[in-house]
Amino acid sequence: MGLIEIEGMDFFAYHGCFKEERVIGTRFTVDAWLSTDTSLPESSDELKHTVNYQAVYALIRQEMEQHSHLLEHVARRIIDAIYRDFTTVTHVRIKVSKLNPALAHGGKIKQVSVTLEQ
């Protein structure tokens, strides 16, 4: 069993509960950890035998383009899409972080994150 880690994917998206967040957008990062059997690609050295991280990135980019109010919803959609498109993946952990989130009563937070596993 192997773990494919795709970290620091950077996106500009329109997720949030405040109307302004859904209009002006902000930066997000996504980290993904995918468990899969890597025994065949370890010996074959063939991309077709593993989970292609570029294809995973493209799938996550598609999910980030769909507007959501909550990071939990975004992370769940990403997990569901990974299981739908990558049948060899046996476990997924996704971390979605909103950078510089808006606060209703002022103040500053560097980032807020949600991590889901299944």
C-alpha positions, 0 to 999 in steps of 0.5 A: 500500500502506498500514500500519494500526497498532493500538497499546496494546491492553490486556487482562487475561488468563491466559497463562503457564507458572506455574500461578499466572499461569493462575489469577490472570492479569495485564495484557498489551498487544498492538500490531498492524501490518497491511499492506493496499492502501489505494488504494480507501478513500483515494478512497472514504472508506468504512469497508467498503473498509478493514480496520476496526480495531474488528473487528481489536480484537474478534478479538484480544480473542477470541484473548487470552481463550484461555489459552496457556503462551507469548506466541509461541503467542498471537501466532501464533494472532492472526496466523492469525486476522487472515489468516483474517478479513481477506483484504486484509491482506498482511503482519502484525506482532504484538507481545504484551507481558506486564506485570510477569511473574512470575519463578521466583527473585524480581526484577522485570521491567517487561515481556517481549514477543514480536514475530512477523511473517508 
